[in-house]
Amino acid sequence: MKDILIPELDVTADSTKISARGVQVYYGETHAIRDIDVDIPDKAVTALIGPSGCGKSTFLRCLNRMNDTITTARVQGDIRIDGEEIHDPRIDPVQLRAKVGMVFQKPNPFPKSIRDNVAYGPKIHGLTRTRAELDEVVEKSLRRAALWDEVKDRLDAPGTGLSGGQQQRLCIARAIATSPQILLMDEPCSALDPIATAQIEELIDELRARFCVVIVTHSMQQAARVSQRTAFFHLGSLVEYGETGDIFTNPADPRTESYITGRIG
Ligand SMILES: Nc1ncnc2c1ncn2[C@@H]1O[C@H](COP(=O)(O)OP(=O)(O)OP(=O)(O)O)[C@@H](O)[C@H]1O
């Protein structure tokens, strides 16, 4: 592949945040993903790539138990965050989703003010005691999502009135506001124009200083620009996983090579 910038790898081998072993997902009779084993590092961006329908989003949704909300979905296998099994009966999925935030394909702000979109999570999880503390969390989250300067004078305006790229940054601010450790992003730029996409990519690069970021993307250029690790999925299996530079320049599996050179997908 030409014209892609391969970022330097700065991930150490012992910084695993998420560890998945033998993960299977069925939707009714459909075996959507099979035997996924992967260790995802902290303070880095991991990209999940592969042709449409290969199971990227299904795997992403395993990481905060969002598949629990799909009645036909059945998940098997072991998924640990910091060594703790997320299916343990002691784990409350609502608390888990505050710790493992998610940003979706289409920006989906609540029909509320910009401030209330960000304040919602901290309020329902009781993370702040006073209005001043809540205001602080709102400002900090909007700053970290690179949106503060654009909205600080209209925090009471509806979130839905922002541009698409601003709405997506608002959704990122909303996810950050509950102090997650992990951010899952399911094609966060697919509904955005190139300028808004570039802003989100720059933001993702900043977010990895604080979070473990896992992003599903259809764009190999995007995976190469923003990630340090890449996982290539094909027909429900994880074919190859490694340093992004290696996956794009020296793939070990012929299926990976076919995908990145555009022969499949
Ligand atoms: N809610 C669902 N009910 C039934 N089958 C589903 C559901 N969600 C996904 N699937 C099936 O599971 C398989 C994997 O889908 P998934 O959306 O995870 O793939 P993907 O790689 O993210 O695809 P895309 O890139 O098109 O979003 C596909 O065969 C899909 O049709």
The ligand as a Gaussian input file, in Angstrom:
#p B3LYP/6-31G(d) Opt

LIG

0 1
 N      -27.655000      -8.308000      15.620000
 C      -27.299000      -9.281000      14.775000
 N      -28.133000     -10.320000      14.529000
 C      -27.795000     -11.322000      13.674000
 N      -26.617000     -11.375000      13.019000
 C      -25.747000     -10.361000      13.216000
 C      -26.039000      -9.272000      14.100000
 N      -24.981000      -8.419000      14.098000
 C      -24.074000      -8.965000      13.253000
 N      -24.525000     -10.122000      12.723000
 C      -23.807000     -11.002000      11.785000
 O      -22.563000     -11.348000      12.364000
 C      -21.517000     -11.295000      11.391000
 C      -20.474000     -10.287000      11.819000
 O      -21.050000      -8.986000      11.768000
 P      -20.304000      -7.678000      12.294000
 O      -21.263000      -6.540000      12.177000
 O      -19.665000      -7.936000      13.580000
 O      -19.162000      -7.544000      11.174000
 P      -18.267000      -6.286000      10.798000
 O      -16.951000      -6.830000      10.410000
 O      -18.281000      -5.283000      11.887000
 O      -19.049000      -5.750000       9.529000
 P      -19.157000      -4.263000       8.935000
 O      -17.760000      -3.888000       8.572000
 O      -20.029000      -4.448000       7.719000
 O      -19.767000      -3.405000       9.980000
 C      -22.198000     -10.968000      10.072000
 O      -22.468000     -12.163000       9.410000
 C      -23.472000     -10.275000      10.497000
 O      -24.488000     -10.452000       9.534000

